[in-house]
Amino acid sequence: MSKNKGKGKKNKKRVSSENNKERRELIFKENGQEYAQILKMLGNGRCDAYCFDGVKRLCHIRGKMRKRVWVNVGDIVLVGLRDFQDKKGDIIQKYYFEEARILRAYGELPLNIFINDTSQTDNIGNNTEINDPGFDFETKEKYLSD
């Protein structure tokens, strides 16, 4: 059996998809669209999203994005609003971390939202460490001194 030397079709797809992130044009919202942040994934291509007009909507990931663009909790997305259903919408595009930062700098997104990234950032977008208010385990010495 021969070894896979990276000359197949899938290898080329991976390389081209990594390059698309950098040269993608930033799309702003139009009439009938709204920016949103994903609150909860529900399955079957649906999720709860908080739109920045103050409404929580049930959103559906469009077929073009399914299994190609992975939407996670906390992601910033562009939602197409439905004329006939106010509480439902369709996810049109997912914004990457850099794109969401640019949108916030332009004033399109509110300043008080937290944009997900692989590195730890604070709400302003600075790469500073976040103090984790996790569990505080007490040691034996503390009990012995009492």
For each residue, the residues with C-beta under 8 A, 3 or more apart:
1:
2:
3:
4: 8
5:
6: 11
7: 11
8: 4 11 12
9: 12 13
10: 13 14
11: 6 7 8 14 15
12: 8 9 15 16
13: 9 10 16 17
14: 10 11 17 18
15: 11 12 18 19
16: 12 13 19 20
17: 13 14 20 21
18: 14 15 21
19: 15 16 22 23
20: 16 17 23 24
21: 17 18 24 96
22: 19
23: 19 20
24: 20 21 96 99
25:
26: 99 102 103
27: 78 93
28: 103 108
29: 33 34 35 78 108
30: 33
31:
32: 80 81 83
33: 29 30 78 79 80 81 92
34: 29 51 52 53 78 79 81 89
35: 29 51 52 76 77 78 79 103 108 109
36: 49 50 51 52 57 59 76 77 78 79 89
37: 49 50 52 74 75 76 77 113
38: 41 47 48 49 59 71 72 73 74 75 77
39: 47 48 49 50 56 73
40: 47 48 73
41: 38 47 71 72 73
42: 46 47 48 58
43: 46
44:
45: 60 61 66
46: 42 43 58 59 60 61
47: 38 39 40 41 42 58 59 61 71 91
48: 38 39 40 42 56 57 58 59
49: 36 37 38 39 56 57 58 59 77 79 89 91
50: 36 37 39 55 56 57
51: 34 35 36 54 55 56 57 79 89
52: 34 35 36 37 109 110 113
53: 34
54: 51
55: 50 51 86 87
56: 39 48 49 50 51 87
57: 36 48 49 50 51 79 87 88 89
58: 42 46 47 48 49 87 88 89
59: 36 38 46 47 48 49 77 79 88 89 90 91
60: 45 46 88 89 90 91
61: 45 46 47 65 66 71 90 91
62: 65 66 90 91 92
63: 66
64: 68
65: 61 62 68 69 71 91 93 94
66: 45 61 62 63
67:
68: 64 65
69: 65 94
70:
71: 38 41 47 61 65 75 77 91 94
72: 38 41 75 116
73: 38 39 40 41
74: 37 38 114 115 116
75: 37 38 71 72 94 95 116
76: 35 36 37 94 95 99 100 103 109 113 115
77: 35 36 37 38 49 59 71 91 92 93 94 95
78: 27 29 33 34 35 36 91 92 93 94 95
79: 33 34 35 36 49 51 57 59 89 90 91 92
80: 32 33 89 90 91 92
81: 32 33 34 86 89
82: 85 86 88 89 90
83: 32
84:
85: 82 88
86: 55 81 82
87: 55 56 57 58
88: 57 58 59 60 82 85
89: 34 36 49 51 57 58 59 60 79 80 81 82
90: 59 60 61 62 79 80 82
91: 47 49 59 60 61 62 65 71 77 78 79 80 94
92: 33 62 77 78 79 80
93: 27 65 77 78
94: 65 69 71 75 76 77 78 91
95: 75 76 77 78 99 100 103
96: 21 24 99 100
97: 100 101 115 116 117 118
98: 101 102
99: 24 26 76 95 96 102 103
100: 76 95 96 97 103 104 109 115
101: 97 98 104 105 115 125
102: 26 98 99 105 106
103: 26 28 35 76 95 99 100 106 108 109
104: 100 101 107 108 109 110 111 113 115 125
105: 101 102
106: 102 103
107: 104
108: 28 29 35 103 104
109: 35 52 76 100 103 104 113
110: 52 104 113
111: 104 123 124
112: 123
113: 37 52 76 104 109 110 123
114: 74 123
115: 74 76 97 100 101 104 121 125
116: 72 74 75 97
117: 97 120 121
118: 97
119: 127
120: 117 127 129 130
121: 115 117 125 126 127 128 130
122: 125 126 128 130
123: 111 112 113 114
124: 111
125: 101 104 115 121 122
126: 121 122
127: 119 120 121
128: 121 122
129: 120
130: 120 121 122
131:
132:
133:
134:
135:
136:
137:
138: 142 143
139: 142 143
140: 143 144
141: 144 145
142: 138 139 145 146
143: 138 139 140 146
144: 140 141
145: 141 142
146: 142 143
